[in-house]
């Protein structure tokens, strides 16, 4: 039997991410941040919102063998966390953010939307800055 050419399986956290995947994901973050700065309310109907969540998965940041971790989401807001985090921790942060956002979509509450909180605090932008600039992770 031939191997499937297209899979629905998410990558594993040990699977590498290409530089192009990192750059695309960060570009999607820039797009939604710009839209958010422009006064838009984050809504699942925004094209940038849907592209970011889909892009996080397509770019390998949402993994089948990671468990969303709310502690990591909270830790990321502390000063210096992003600067000290290793690649797996940043990948877990993005994974946890996307999972929390998907849960929020299914069950909105009075709580702050996870993605909005990450944009307001600047954490998601700092994560992308680190991903873009960390040459040690590129195997150069």
PyMOL commands that set and color helices and strands:
alter all, ss='L'
color gray80, all
select helices_A, chain A and resi 19-37+47-58+70-75+81-84+87-106+114-121+123-133+135-138
alter helices_A, ss='H'
color red, helices_A
deselect
rebuild
show_as cartoon
